[in-house]
Amino acid sequence: MKSIRTSDLHDGMKFDQPVYMDGDNVFVPPGIPIRQKDIDRLVRWEITEVRTDGSLMEEARAPTPRPTEVEGGFELPSDKRNIDAYLRAVDAYEHIANSVAQGEEPVRAEVDDTVNLLLDRIKDGKNEMIQLILMGIKIERKISAGVINVTILSTIMGSLLKLTSHRLIQLATGALLHDVGMVKVPKTILQKKEKLTAEELNQIRTHPIHSYRVIAKDLKYPEEIGIIALQHHERWDGQGYPRKLKGEDINLSARIVAVADSYIAMINNRPHRNSMIGYSAMKNVLSDNGRHFDPKILKVFLESMGIYPIGSIVQLNNSAIGRVVQTHSEAPLRPTVELIIDEYGNKLGEREVIDLLAKKGTFIVKAVDAKALTPVPGTAALSTTAPNPSSTTAPNPSSTVAPNPSSTVAPNPPSTVAK
């Protein structure tokens, strides 16, 4: 792996393999241009070199620099400790799951250390940890990153519910291990693109039981933690599995993990379908109508993430494109947005942030899939007139009231099938 001095990096460089910083931490994924603000952070963090196995890709040569891709809302957080903690947690879960898959006894201390690490970073940097959920889509270990994302989101919801410190640790531990039983399901089933047979579906539906056994029997955690994994696929209307529990018969922490797990599954690619953008997944979860999820938990979920989750790419009514950097629980349709592309399709060199709650004349007209943002020289970054199948029209921008999760009609209810 070759080293490249930080002083030799410049805005727009991109490589065909991941670029790493400070050990095995990903600086930028393959094919993603390095931005000046990323280089500035390396300097601020006193990182003098990065490493990669890749080769420098040809840089776009256009009169006006334009982004070739907006990376799904991904941007390095300003606090290096958050990205380090996230990647360490992904590594730790990967090791835990591999130990279970190989029939080895997982190390409980590794689980406890990972939970404490995430709790510490969520306490100090909730918004950046939410944004790292989107980063998880970009790294290769998608399954492990997905588990960490569920843990982060579950913990944030638990904090808003004012769970005691002891119960919050139990929630985070159960969320971290909720899917560890998946390693007992044959990979041929998990990676199958065709419709699953009844027998294959039943095999997948055994994973909460396997997770419970690892937690309660192998790791010897309290029953309260094992129950979280056992019940995270039970549903509010009693149509879940494995025991078809209903309503408040389902453990509270399991109800929290159920919502987080469903949302994260929607924004991640699966063998049988593509991912949703954050706004579409949010709308899908909130349109549950009290079937799969506890309406009280859905309200907390909305408060945690906002209609447009942090990191979401949105188009404003003046055709500018921005990234959501902060949400307002009292006005979820009017978050704070950092502009990426101006109304003329030009990439902004200087940071410009707009609080839509204060700037009443500007509002979001649609959420945008970052893959749609591939500007053509001489044109705007995104057409505001042509229909775009990868974008989603926003609700009435004049409204600042959160939608009622228990009354929204579901156009396409979220699947209760595991992963």
HELIX and SHEET records of a PDB file:
HELIX    1   1 THR A    6  ASP A    8  5                                   3    
HELIX    2   2 GLN A   36  ARG A   44  1                                   9    
HELIX    3   3 LYS A   80  ALA A  101  1                                  22    
HELIX    4   4 ARG A  108  ASP A  124  1                                  17    
HELIX    5   5 LYS A  126  MET A  135  1                                  10    
HELIX    6   6 GLY A  136  LYS A  138  5                                   3    
HELIX    7   7 LYS A  142  LEU A  160  1                                  19    
HELIX    8   8 SER A  165  LEU A  176  1                                  12    
HELIX    9   9 VAL A  180  LYS A  184  5                                   5    
HELIX   10  10 LYS A  187  LEU A  190  1                                   4    
HELIX   11  11 ALA A  198  ILE A  204  1                                   7    
HELIX   12  12 HIS A  207  ARG A  213  1                                   7    
HELIX   13  13 VAL A  214  ASP A  218  3                                   5    
HELIX   14  14 GLU A  223  GLN A  231  1                                   9    
HELIX   15  15 GLY A  247  ASP A  249  5                                   3    
HELIX   16  16 LEU A  252  ILE A  267  1                                  16    
HELIX   17  17 GLY A  278  LEU A  286  1                                   9    
HELIX   18  18 PRO A  295  MET A  305  1                                  11    
HELIX   19  19 ALA A  370  ALA A  372  5                                   3    
SHEET    1   A 4 LYS A   2  ARG A   5  0                                        
SHEET    2   A 4 GLU A  49  THR A  52 -1                                        
SHEET    3   A 4 VAL A  19  MET A  21 -1                                        
SHEET    4   A 4 ASN A  25  VAL A  28 -1                                        
SHEET    1   B 6 VAL A 353  ASP A 355  0                                        
SHEET    2   B 6 THR A 336  ILE A 341 -1                                        
SHEET    3   B 6 ILE A 321  GLN A 326 -1                                        
SHEET    4   B 6 ILE A 313  LEU A 316 -1                                        
SHEET    5   B 6 ILE A 364  VAL A 368 -1                                        
SHEET    6   B 6 SER A 391  THR A 393 -1                                        
END                                                                             
